[in-house]
Amino acid sequence: QVQLVQSGGGLVEPGGSLRLSCVGSGFTFSNYIMSWYRQTPGQERELVAQISSDGDATDYADSVRGRFTISRDNAKNTLYLQMSSLKPTDTGVYYCYFYTDTSTTWGQGTQVTVSS
């Protein structure tokens, strides 16, 4: 069964840091581009960051570039999102995601709340 299981997240003060993790199973993790999305209240789900299958190429939404870092460890089938200098506008539910020619798979989502 193809699955993405997330961990991390929680409540952090503005300016703080958090790291999200996403473990893939049931597929060859190293073959696929992986992404992080987030959904904030009243907004559509948006792409936050993306990483190539080998980890050599990354891309970020303008709103997080310079503050967030996406990475992966293919030996551990794990995707990461290191978030720094967090802002209240980063509050939302974060999802890891990948797609194939025939399917899409989302993690279960994890809440990130940035508040003092």
C-alpha positions as CSV (number, residue, x, y, z in Angstrom):
1,Q,0.0,0.0,0.0
2,V,1.4,3.4,-1.0
3,Q,1.6,5.6,2.0
4,L,3.0,8.9,3.2
5,V,3.2,9.3,7.0
6,Q,4.0,12.7,8.4
7,S,5.4,13.9,11.7
8,G,6.5,17.1,13.3
9,G,4.6,20.4,13.4
10,G,3.0,22.0,16.3
11,L,2.9,25.4,17.9
12,V,5.8,27.8,17.6
13,E,6.4,31.5,18.3
14,P,7.1,33.9,15.5
15,G,10.7,33.7,14.5
16,G,11.0,30.1,15.6
17,S,11.8,26.9,13.7
18,L,10.1,23.6,13.1
19,R,11.0,20.5,11.0
20,L,8.4,18.3,9.3
21,S,9.1,14.8,8.2
22,C,7.4,12.5,5.7
23,V,8.1,8.8,5.4
24,G,7.1,7.0,2.2
25,S,6.3,3.4,1.9
26,G,4.9,1.0,-0.7
27,F,6.7,2.6,-3.6
28,T,10.3,3.4,-4.8
29,F,10.7,6.7,-3.0
30,S,13.9,7.6,-4.8
31,N,12.2,7.6,-8.2
32,Y,9.8,10.5,-7.6
33,I,9.7,14.2,-7.2
34,M,8.4,15.1,-3.8
35,S,6.6,18.2,-2.6
36,W,5.2,20.0,0.4
37,Y,1.9,21.8,0.2
38,R,0.1,23.8,2.8
39,Q,-3.5,24.9,3.2
40,T,-4.3,28.0,5.2
41,P,-7.8,28.9,6.4
42,G,-10.0,30.1,3.6
43,Q,-7.3,29.5,1.0
44,E,-6.6,26.8,-1.6
45,R,-3.8,24.3,-1.0
46,E,-0.6,25.9,-2.3
47,L,2.8,24.4,-3.3
48,V,5.4,25.4,-0.8
49,A,8.5,23.5,-2.0
50,Q,9.5,20.7,-4.3
51,I,12.6,18.5,-4.7
52,S,13.8,16.4,-7.5
53,S,14.1,12.6,-7.2
54,D,17.8,12.7,-6.5
55,G,17.6,15.8,-4.3
56,D,19.8,17.9,-6.5
57,A,17.1,20.4,-7.5
58,T,14.7,22.3,-5.4
59,D,12.2,25.0,-5.8
60,Y,10.2,27.2,-3.4
61,A,7.2,29.5,-3.3
62,D,8.3,33.1,-3.1
63,S,6.6,33.4,0.3
64,V,9.0,30.9,1.9
65,R,12.2,31.1,-0.2
66,G,15.2,31.8,2.1
67,R,13.3,30.6,5.2
68,F,12.3,27.0,4.3
69,T,14.6,24.2,3.2
70,I,13.3,21.0,1.6
71,S,15.5,18.0,1.6
72,R,15.3,14.2,1.3
73,D,17.1,11.1,2.5
74,N,16.4,8.4,-0.1
75,A,18.1,5.7,2.0
76,K,15.5,6.4,4.7
77,N,12.6,7.1,2.3
78,T,12.1,10.4,4.1
79,L,11.3,13.9,3.0
80,Y,11.9,16.9,5.2
81,L,10.9,20.5,5.4
82,Q,13.0,22.7,7.7
83,M,11.1,25.9,8.5
84,S,12.9,28.9,10.0
85,S,12.0,32.5,10.8
86,L,8.4,31.4,10.9
87,K,5.6,34.0,10.6
88,P,2.0,33.9,11.6
89,T,1.1,33.7,7.9
90,D,2.8,30.3,7.8
91,T,0.1,28.9,9.9
92,G,-1.8,26.1,8.2
93,V,-1.9,22.4,7.6
94,Y,1.1,21.0,5.7
95,Y,1.0,18.0,3.4
96,C,3.7,16.0,1.7
97,Y,2.8,14.8,-1.8
98,F,3.9,12.9,-4.8
99,Y,2.4,11.8,-8.1
100,T,2.9,9.1,-10.7
101,D,1.5,8.8,-14.2
102,T,-1.6,7.2,-12.7
103,S,-2.1,8.4,-9.2
104,T,-1.5,11.1,-6.6
105,T,-0.7,10.5,-2.9
106,W,-1.0,12.9,0.0
107,G,0.3,12.6,3.5
108,Q,-2.3,12.9,6.3
109,G,-1.4,16.5,7.0
110,T,0.1,18.2,10.1
111,Q,-0.9,21.4,11.7
112,V,1.7,24.2,12.0
113,T,0.6,27.2,14.2
114,V,2.8,30.3,14.5
115,S,1.6,32.4,17.3
116,S,2.8,34.3,20.3
